[in-house]
Amino acid sequence: MKNLIKREFKLFFKDSTLVSVFLLAPVIYALLIGMVYKNGKVENLPVMIIDQDNTPLSNQLTDMIRENEKLDIVSIRYNNTLTQEELIREKAVLAIVIPDRFEADILQKRYPEINTYINTTNLVTANLASGAAQMTIGSFSAGVEISALKKKEGSPSPQYEPFKANYIRLFNPGANYFTYMWPGMIMVVFQQVLLLGLAVSFSREFEQNTFRTELLSRTRSAVKMILVKVIPFWVLSVGIATLFYFFHQWFNAPMPYALWPFAVNTAIFVVAVSMLGVCMSILFKDSLRATQILMLMAAPAFIIGGYSWPLEAMPAGVQILANAIPLTPFLEAHKMMLFQKASFTDILPDISTLLLQILVYGILSFLLVKYHIRKSSRNIPDEE
């Protein structure tokens, strides 16, 4: 028994892939998750201020909002021309509208109203930002109330609320968590399936020595080889997308209002994932190792992709890693189309990120395949 256990330990440590997954994966994930949630709080959430009053009192409220570490004023306007498109363009979580004659109405006890519009595309940031805004506006209200009571002569009268604060949810007004989580989880599965399938696309050829005997004997074009590997997955992806659409209908999950930008975003996402999978498959010529590496890469994609925790609250290094994974820009664009009814122009930055990934991973894949073609061609006679 003792000898058998020793033998198992020896076998375990001889398998470098198993050792790396079993021992390194917990360390990598612990460090990654720790860095993502290290601060434990979100700061500098973008806020728009529409100050129609522009008086000392309204400016005081703006200053208090600016001093809140969770909020960051990205725009101050003095006329109420706010539209949902501007909220999308500024990527603001809140838009706080201070009405005209705000200070005068408070002094004359006319009970003005401050409207705070909450972008609930991301429920995490929406809840954090609205909580911070309520605290700041509540503190400001208490300060105005105390100041008014101090000015009264004699015994203070019963306290009153100097103004009303309304909180209006936009884009996902019911804060439906299923609507919010469904696309994220589904596309995590989609990316994982594609990566696992493509992990063995070239590595299997190297392992079985068919790259030289079968693939290279039929074509010496690196581009053709890559296309041969990815096209079947592109065709199968149409079936997976159709299946997901069926489940959308079954569970009554909402779809983006315009299908063609959604289709373009999904298609580019599939191509980006394919290029990443092919690149890893060539780089790690052992199919098991390629699969494990891609699993290690894909598993935390949801955590660092800005869904479970705002991307802005993560360290810069983690943000770079997140933007190197196709899921991150795809989901950002999808959320905007689903909740904000964003146009194709609005999602162009995320589309550009996906296209950049295709370019980088595509060029790397091409160079790696070209290297193996040149290396293996020495053993194949030139075709007549």
C-alpha positions in Angstrom: 0.0 0.0 0.0 2.8 2.4 1.0 4.7 1.7 -2.2 1.5 2.2 -4.3 0.9 5.6 -2.7 4.5 6.6 -3.4 4.1 5.5 -7.0 1.0 7.7 -7.4 2.9 10.7 -6.1 5.6 10.1 -8.6 3.2 9.7 -11.4 1.4 12.9 -10.3 4.6 15.0 -10.3 5.8 13.6 -13.6 2.7 15.0 -15.3 3.6 18.6 -15.7 0.1 19.5 -17.0 -1.7 17.9 -14.0 0.7 19.6 -11.6 0.2 23.0 -13.2 -3.6 22.7 -13.1 -3.9 21.2 -9.7 -1.4 23.4 -7.9 -1.2 26.6 -10.0 -4.9 27.0 -10.8 -5.9 27.6 -7.2 -3.1 30.2 -6.8 -3.9 32.0 -10.0 -7.7 32.1 -9.3 -7.1 33.2 -5.7 -4.9 36.0 -6.8 -7.2 37.0 -9.7 -10.4 37.0 -7.6 -8.6 38.8 -4.8 -7.4 41.6 -7.1 -10.9 41.9 -8.6 -12.6 42.4 -5.2 -9.7 43.7 -3.2 -11.0 47.2 -2.7 -14.4 45.9 -1.6 -16.0 49.1 -2.9 -16.6 50.9 -6.1 -15.4 54.5 -6.6 -15.7 57.2 -9.3 -19.0 56.0 -10.8 -19.8 58.5 -13.7 -22.6 61.0 -12.9 -24.2 63.8 -15.0 -25.5 67.0 -13.3 -28.2 69.0 -15.0 -28.3 72.2 -12.9 -31.1 74.4 -14.2 -31.0 76.7 -11.2 -27.2 77.5 -11.0 -27.5 79.2 -7.6 -25.3 79.0 -4.5 -27.6 76.3 -3.1 -27.6 74.2 -6.2 -23.9 74.6 -6.5 -23.5 73.4 -2.9 -25.4 70.2 -3.8 -23.1 69.7 -6.8 -20.0 70.2 -4.5 -21.4 67.6 -2.1 -21.9 65.1 -4.9 -18.4 65.8 -6.1 -17.0 65.1 -2.6 -18.6 61.6 -2.5 -15.8 59.1 -3.3 -18.3 56.8 -5.0 -19.4 59.4 -7.6 -17.5 61.2 -10.3 -19.1 64.1 -12.1 -18.3 63.7 -15.8 -20.6 66.5 -17.1 -22.4 69.6 -15.7 -25.1 71.2 -17.8 -27.3 74.2 -17.1 -30.2 73.4 -19.4 -32.4 70.4 -19.4 -31.6 68.8 -22.7 -30.8 65.4 -21.2 -31.7 62.5 -23.5 -31.2 58.7 -23.0 -28.8 58.8 -25.9 -26.6 61.3 -24.0 -26.7 59.1 -20.9 -25.5 56.1 -23.1 -22.8 58.2 -24.8 -21.4 59.5 -21.5 -21.7 55.9 -20.0 -23.2 57.7 -16.9 -24.8 55.6 -14.1 -26.8 58.6 -12.8 -28.2 61.8 -14.1 -29.3 64.2 -11.4 -31.6 67.0 -12.5 -31.8 70.1 -10.3 -34.9 72.1 -11.4 -35.1 75.8 -12.3 -35.9 78.1 -9.3 -34.7 75.4 -6.9 -33.3 77.8 -4.3 -36.2 80.2 -4.6 -38.8 77.5 -4.2 -37.1 76.1 -1.1 -37.0 79.5 0.5 -40.7 80.0 -0.3 -41.5 76.5 0.8 -42.9 75.4 -2.6 -41.4 71.9 -2.2 -39.3 71.6 -5.5 -38.3 68.2 -6.8 -34.9 66.8 -7.7 -35.1 63.9 -10.2 -32.3 61.3 -10.3 -32.3 59.0 -13.3 -30.6 55.7 -12.7 -29.0 53.7 -15.5 -29.9 50.1 -14.4 -28.2 48.4 -17.3 -25.7 47.1 -14.7 -27.6 46.4 -11.5 -24.4 46.3 -9.4 -23.3 49.8 -10.4 -26.8 51.1 -10.4 -27.5 50.1 -6.8 -24.1 51.4 -5.6 -24.5 54.7 -7.3 -28.1 55.3 -6.3 -27.2 54.5 -2.7 -24.4 57.0 -2.8 -26.7 59.6 -4.4 -29.4 59.1 -1.8 -27.0 59.5 1.0 -25.6 62.7 -0.4 -28.9 64.2 -1.3 -30.3 63.2 2.1 -27.4 64.9 3.9 -27.9 68.0 1.8 -31.7 68.0 2.6 -30.9 67.6 6.4 -28.5 70.5 6.2 -31.0 72.8 4.4 -33.6 71.8 7.0 -31.3 72.6 10.0 -30.3 75.9 8.4 -33.9 76.9 8.0 -34.8 75.9 11.6 -31.9 78.0 13.0 -33.3 81.1 11.3 -36.6 80.7 13.0 -37.3 82.7 16.1 -38.5 81.2 19.3 -39.1 77.4 19.6 -38.5 75.5 16.4 -41.6 74.3 14.5 -41.9 70.7 13.4 -39.3 69.6 10.9 -40.2 69.7 7.2 -38.7 68.2 4.1 -37.3 71.2 2.0 -37.6 69.4 -1.3 -38.6 66.1 -2.8 -36.1 63.6 -4.3 -37.4 61.2 -7.0 -35.4 58.2 -8.1 -36.3 57.0 -11.6 -35.0 53.7 -13.0 -34.2 53.6 -16.7 -33.6 50.7 -19.1 -34.4 47.9 -16.6 -36.9 49.7 -14.4 -38.0 46.5 -12.6 -34.4 45.6 -11.8 -35.1 42.1 -13.1 -32.1 40.0 -12.2 -33.0 37.2 -14.7 -33.0 39.7 -17.6 -29.7 41.0 -16.4 -27.9 37.7 -15.7 -29.3 35.5 -18.5 -27.2 36.9 -21.5 -24.1 36.9 -19.4 -24.3 33.3 -18.3 -25.4 32.0 -21.7 -22.5 33.7 -23.5 -20.0 32.4 -21.0 -21.2 28.9 -22.0 -21.0 29.8 -25.7 -17.4 31.1 -25.4 -16.4 28.0 -23.3 -17.9 25.6 -25.8 -16.1 27.3 -28.7 -12.7 27.5 -26.9 -12.9 23.8 -25.8 -13.7 22.7 -29.3 -11.0 24.8 -31.0 -8.4 23.9 -28.3 -7.8 20.6 -30.2 -8.1 22.0 -33.7 -4.3 22.1 -34.4 -2.9 20.4 -31.3 -4.6 17.1 -32.3 -2.9 17.3 -35.7 0.5 17.8 -34.1 -0.1 14.9 -31.7 -1.2 12.4 -34.3 1.4 13.7 -36.8 -1.4 14.4 -39.3 -0.4 18.0 -39.7 2.5 16.9 -42.0 1.0 13.8 -43.5 -2.6 15.0 -44.2 -3.1 18.7 -43.8 0.2 19.9 -45.2 0.1 17.5 -48.1 -3.2 19.1 -49.3 -2.4 22.8 -48.8 0.5 24.9 -47.8 -1.5 28.0 -47.2 -1.7 29.1 -43.6 -4.8 31.1 -44.2 -6.6 28.1 -45.7 -5.5 25.9 -42.8 -6.9 28.3 -40.3 -10.2 28.7 -42.3 -10.5 24.9 -42.5 -10.4 24.7 -38.8 -12.7 27.5 -37.9 -15.4 27.3 -40.6 -17.1 24.2 -39.1 -17.3 25.9 -35.8 -18.8 29.0 -37.4 -21.5 26.8 -39.0 -22.2 25.0 -35.8 -22.3 28.3 -33.9 -25.4 29.2 -36.0 -27.1 26.1 -34.5 -26.0 27.1 -31.0 -27.3 30.6 -31.5 -30.6 29.2 -32.8 -30.9 27.0 -29.7 -30.3 30.0 -27.4 -32.9 31.9 -29.3 -35.4 29.1 -28.7 -34.6 29.2 -25.0 -35.0 33.0 -25.1 -38.5 32.5 -26.3 -39.2 29.6 -23.8 -38.1 31.6 -20.8 -39.5 34.9 -22.1 -36.1 36.5 -22.0 -36.0 39.9 -23.9 -34.0 40.3 -27.0 -32.3 43.5 -28.4 -34.8 45.6 -30.2 -32.9 45.5 -33.5 -31.6 42.1 -34.5 -29.1 43.0 -37.2 -26.6 44.9 -34.8 -27.1 41.9 -32.4 -26.3 39.4 -35.2 -23.2 41.5 -36.2 -22.0 41.7 -32.6 -22.5 37.9 -32.1 -20.8 37.0 -35.4 -17.7 39.1 -34.7 -17.6 37.6 -31.2 -17.6 34.1 -32.6 -14.8 35.0 -35.0 -12.8 36.6 -32.1 -13.2 33.5 -29.9 -12.3 31.3 -32.8 -9.0 33.2 -33.5 -8.1 33.0 -29.7 -8.9 29.2 -29.6 -6.8 28.5 -32.8 -3.9 30.6 -31.5 -3.8 28.7 -28.2 -4.2 25.4 -30.0 -1.1 26.0 -32.1 0.9 27.6 -29.3 0.3 24.6 -27.0 0.8 21.6 -29.2 -0.5 19.1 -26.6 -4.4 19.0 -26.9 -4.9 18.3 -23.2 -2.7 21.2 -22.2 -4.3 23.5 -24.7 -7.7 22.5 -23.4 -6.7 23.1 -19.8 -5.0 26.5 -20.5 -8.2 27.7 -22.3 -10.4 26.4 -19.5 -8.2 28.4 -17.0 -8.5 31.4 -19.2 -12.3 31.2 -19.9 -13.5 30.2 -16.4 -12.8 33.7 -14.8 -14.1 35.5 -17.8 -17.4 36.3 -16.2 -15.8 37.5 -13.0 -13.5 39.9 -14.7 -15.8 40.8 -17.5 -17.6 43.6 -15.6 -20.8 41.7 -14.9 -20.4 40.5 -11.3 -18.2 43.5 -10.4 -17.7 46.8 -12.2 -14.6 46.8 -14.5 -13.7 50.3 -13.4 -13.2 49.1 -9.8 -10.6 46.5 -10.9 -6.8 47.0 -11.1 -5.5 48.2 -14.5 -3.8 44.8 -15.1 -7.0 42.9 -14.6 -8.8 45.4 -16.9 -6.3 44.8 -19.7 -6.8 41.0 -19.2 -10.5 41.4 -19.3 -10.4 43.4 -22.5 -8.3 40.6 -24.1 -11.1 38.1 -23.7 -13.9 38.4 -26.3 -16.6 38.0 -23.8 -16.0 41.4 -22.2 -16.6 43.7 -25.1 -19.4 41.5 -26.5 -21.4 41.6 -23.2 -20.8 45.4 -22.9 -22.3 45.9 -26.4 -25.1 43.4 -25.7 -26.2 45.1 -22.5 -26.3 48.5 -24.3 -28.5 47.0 -27.1 -30.7 45.0 -24.7 -31.4 47.6 -22.1 -30.6 51.0 -23.6 -31.8 50.2 -27.2 -28.4 51.5 -28.3 -27.7 51.9 -32.0 -24.9 50.2 -33.9 -23.0 53.5 -33.7 -23.2 53.4 -29.9 -21.6 49.9 -29.7 -18.8 50.7 -32.2 -16.1 51.0 -29.5 -16.9 47.5 -28.3 -17.1 46.2 -31.9 -13.7 47.8 -32.5 -12.2 46.0 -29.5 -13.5 42.7 -30.9 -12.0 43.5 -34.3 -8.7 44.3 -32.7 -8.7 40.9 -31.0 -9.5 39.2 -34.3 -6.5 41.1 -35.9 -4.1 40.3 -33.1 -5.0 36.6 -32.6 -5.4 36.1 -36.3 -1.9 37.4 -37.1 -0.4 35.4 -34.3 -2.2 32.3 -35.6 -1.0 32.9 -39.1 2.6 33.4 -38.0 2.5 30.2 -35.9 1.0 28.1 -38.7 3.5 29.5 -41.2 6.3 28.5 -38.8 5.0 24.9 -38.6 4.5 24.8 -42.4 8.0 25.8 -43.0 9.3 23.4 -40.4 7.3 20.4 -41.7 7.8 21.2 -45.4 11.4 20.0 -45.2 10.1 16.5 -44.9 7.6 16.7 -47.8 8.8 16.7 -51.4 7.6 19.6 -53.6 4.4 18.9 -55.5 4.8 18.6 -59.2 
